[in-house]
């Protein structure tokens, strides 16, 4: 699992070999914040802002609209993209992601951030592992500064048993990310 995670993070930090195919925009109040290209034979779902909690005893967390991508043939691979309105910079994004990590997985282990540029914008990329519904998973999460004091949060997840061939497609989506000015 750790070897696959290292390959995933390495591919993310290099140029993606595959090209995503269909452009999709993430917008709020009629303003496009960013676009990505979705690979052929992947599904796109959206969900509006809502509060979620892991259990009845847990304090709810506000989650903005999420753009979810997954291959039509493998439910163990998925990607979520969002731009929380109250997250203006990378430092705030780190805190926000720390609060949301318990919704992504349990027993989360995250490596140190890799500082880089995505779409010409400052970004921090984190790779980690955890468990979700009893299954091991690995993930890469990127926080990308957007114009107008906003941040995009992009999470790519491979659950145990997922086809590692989808790493190339996930990296193509990351490579296609474009912040809109």
Protein Blocks (a to p, Z undefined) as FASTA:
>chain_A
ZZmmmmmmmmmmmccfbdcfbdcdddeehiafbdcdddehiacdddddddddfbfklccd
ddddddddddfkbckbccdddddfklmbfklmmmmmmmmmmmmpghiacdddddddeehi
acddddddddeehiacdddddddddehiiaddddddddehiafklmmmmmmmmmmpccdZ
Z
